[in-house]
Amino acid sequence: MNRNFVIILLTIFSSQLHGQVFGDLRIGASASKINMPKEFDEEFNAVWNFMYGASAGIYLGSKFSGQLWVQSLAYGVDVEESEYHASAIIRLRYLQFQPEISYQLSKKFSLNAGLSFGTLLKISRNTNLEGWEDVENNRFFNDSDFGLVGGLQYQLNHFILGISWYQGINDIAHDQWIDSEGNILDDPKAFNRSLTISVAYRLGKPRQNSNEQAH
């Protein structure tokens, strides 16, 4: 009797947990810009980069859910040609681990916010738009990044359209940089930031509002 009761409880618990767990696959594009030290005189423009990732998540009650993203995302800067430097596009690609909490505003819309921890995979450079090459000796950028992320999502069945903003809060620059006139900067600071537009596909049961759950 007791054994059968335990088996029934475990079966109910596992079925409920299965309904609460989900995963997402996401692709998108990110307009990013490295916020460079003010001592530089060159013009630095934002660049577009491809991103992709996957997540595991769980619904936490009727309004909240939590997710852990693992994704590849790049930040960069478009340096215009000047008297001292040739034009170049610099791209830093990171592997990011991003825990997030989402709050359901309505049946279709939700807000999400979280942290992002990134490790630098590689640096690429395109000088004078002649093609990409990997930067072997990284003298300027740290190997890790940390920041805050927040955004808005729109859910359409299994598909989720999202827009999010990332703001790096740790300095990604090494101690010594050289400005456009060849002077050594004592304490330069640079930060990653980006605006990402993406589409995701939900593997698992899409969230239902309270009216749908009642039926």
C-alpha atoms as one frame of an Amber mdcrd trajectory, in Angstrom:
protein
   0.000   0.000   0.000   2.631   2.518   1.076   4.881   1.490  -1.820   2.095
   2.054  -4.341   1.326   5.436  -2.774   4.975   6.535  -3.118   5.054   5.391
  -6.751   1.896   7.389  -7.494   3.347  10.514  -5.850   6.605  10.222  -7.806
   4.679   9.760 -11.048   2.587  12.877 -10.409   5.642  14.905  -9.397   7.671
  13.890 -12.455   4.794  14.655 -14.835   4.323  18.091 -13.257   8.060  18.825
 -13.449   8.176  17.750 -17.087   5.447  20.268 -17.860   7.422  23.035 -16.156
  10.780  22.429 -17.849  11.620  23.883 -21.255  14.539  24.795 -23.480  15.164
  27.413 -26.166  17.299  27.542 -29.307  18.070  31.085 -30.421  19.661  32.893
 -33.354  19.894  36.608 -33.972  21.926  39.666 -34.814  23.567  42.102 -32.448
  24.480  45.743 -33.032  27.413  46.144 -30.648  29.972  48.757 -29.795  32.963
  48.791 -27.493  32.781  51.964 -25.420  36.361  53.207 -25.903  38.366  55.602
 -23.687  37.564  59.274 -24.260  41.234  60.010 -24.933  40.980  58.422 -28.391
  40.231  60.897 -31.154  39.074  58.445 -33.831  35.454  57.807 -34.737  34.212
  54.455 -33.405  30.992  53.064 -34.877  28.779  50.105 -33.972  29.037  46.849
 -35.942  26.589  43.988 -36.605  27.461  40.465 -35.499  25.752  37.065 -35.662
  24.764  35.325 -32.411  23.366  31.920 -31.466  22.708  29.991 -28.272  20.669
  27.472 -26.318  19.082  27.483 -22.862  17.455  25.326 -20.218  14.627  26.796
 -18.169  11.845  26.133 -15.702   8.510  27.849 -15.068   8.312  29.289 -11.555
   4.639  29.735 -10.798   2.173  31.557 -13.053   4.262  34.648 -13.832   7.966
  33.895 -13.398  10.429  31.590 -15.132  14.169  31.106 -14.928  16.650  30.284
 -17.688  20.350  29.597 -18.097  21.678  30.584 -21.516  24.893  29.360 -23.122
  25.553  31.408 -26.230  28.137  32.778 -28.626  27.980  36.523 -29.115  30.434
  39.068 -30.522  31.136  42.686 -29.688  33.128  45.024 -31.836  34.031  48.427
 -33.113  34.362  50.015 -36.550  37.380  52.317 -36.514  37.353  55.005 -39.189
  40.583  55.790 -40.984  42.577  58.654 -39.518  45.999  60.224 -39.800  47.417
  57.650 -37.397  45.390  54.454 -38.038  43.949  52.611 -41.021  40.238  51.840
 -41.070  39.456  48.525 -39.393  36.642  46.472 -37.894  37.565  44.645 -34.679
  35.378  41.793 -33.419  35.618  40.065 -30.033  33.688  36.779 -29.824  32.723
  35.457 -26.382  31.190  32.312 -24.976  28.591  33.609 -22.528  26.835  32.009
 -19.561  23.715  34.022 -18.845  21.228  33.298 -16.022  17.963  35.201 -16.457
  14.606  35.669 -14.745  11.502  36.399 -16.853   8.252  38.013 -15.746   5.091
  37.451 -17.781   3.403  40.814 -18.472   0.539  39.318 -20.489  -0.304  36.275
 -22.576   2.243  37.244 -25.245   4.743  39.660 -23.654   7.348  39.138 -20.942
  10.267  41.044 -19.461  13.616  39.380 -18.735  16.682  40.463 -16.789  19.878
  38.788 -15.669  23.645  38.605 -15.543  26.139  37.605 -18.197  29.573  36.039
 -17.723  31.717  35.829 -20.863  35.051  34.259 -21.736  36.894  35.522 -24.813
  37.141  32.934 -27.590  38.943  34.906 -30.292  39.599  38.352 -31.725  39.195
  39.024 -35.437  40.209  42.073 -37.457  39.296  43.330 -40.909  41.694  46.091
 -41.956  40.750  48.296 -44.910  37.899  45.810 -45.604  40.313  43.336 -47.183
  39.081  40.261 -45.302  39.034  38.836 -41.781  42.088  37.586 -39.915  42.515
  36.297 -36.378  44.537  38.373 -33.933  47.103  35.980 -32.461  48.773  38.261
 -29.905  46.123  39.945 -27.797  47.776  42.929 -26.120  44.734  45.065 -25.499
  41.738  43.063 -24.233  41.125  41.006 -21.112  39.968  37.408 -21.437  36.703
  37.814 -19.523  33.651  40.034 -19.505  30.796  40.592 -17.046  27.641  42.636
 -17.350  23.880  43.097 -17.037  21.237  42.167 -19.585  17.549  42.983 -19.911
  14.925  42.837 -22.614  11.404  42.309 -23.896  10.018  39.117 -25.478   6.960
  38.327 -27.595   5.756  34.713 -27.631   3.905  33.262 -30.635   3.242  29.590
 -29.907   6.678  27.920 -29.867   8.464  30.946 -31.367   9.764  33.851 -29.291
  10.824  37.198 -30.745  13.139  39.141 -28.474  15.035  42.392 -28.148  17.624
  42.835 -25.395  20.263  45.275 -24.213  23.626  44.281 -22.720  25.831  46.615
 -20.697  29.270  45.428 -19.653  30.322  46.620 -16.210  33.912  45.373 -16.025
  36.845  46.959 -17.828  37.935  44.802 -20.784  41.077  46.844 -21.514  44.613
  46.075 -20.378  46.554  48.642 -18.366  48.413  50.430 -21.180  46.895  51.690
 -24.409  48.287  54.213 -26.886  46.131  57.076 -28.124  46.090  58.535 -31.639
  49.164  60.666 -30.917  51.284  57.848 -29.526  50.838  58.768 -25.859  50.498
  55.961 -23.287  47.188  56.073 -21.443  47.648  55.316 -17.753  44.252  53.863
 -16.894  42.089  53.374 -19.986  38.692  51.729 -19.611  36.590  50.050 -22.284
  33.211  48.314 -21.958  31.141  46.040 -24.175  27.558  46.954 -24.956  25.059
  45.703 -27.515  21.466  45.694 -28.739  20.349  42.231 -29.885  17.333  41.206
 -31.971  16.649  37.471 -31.976  14.184  34.678 -32.641  14.011  31.556 -30.472
  12.211  28.235 -30.728  10.890  26.752 -27.492  11.485  23.055 -26.915   8.811
  22.166 -24.416   5.393  23.382 -23.436   4.799  27.098 -24.170   3.630  29.153
 -21.228  -0.146  29.390 -20.812  -2.018  32.194 -19.139  -4.311  31.558 -16.181
  -7.462  31.333 -18.326  -5.946  28.686 -20.573  -4.671  26.701 -17.599  -8.143
  26.706 -16.078  -9.466  24.908 -19.131
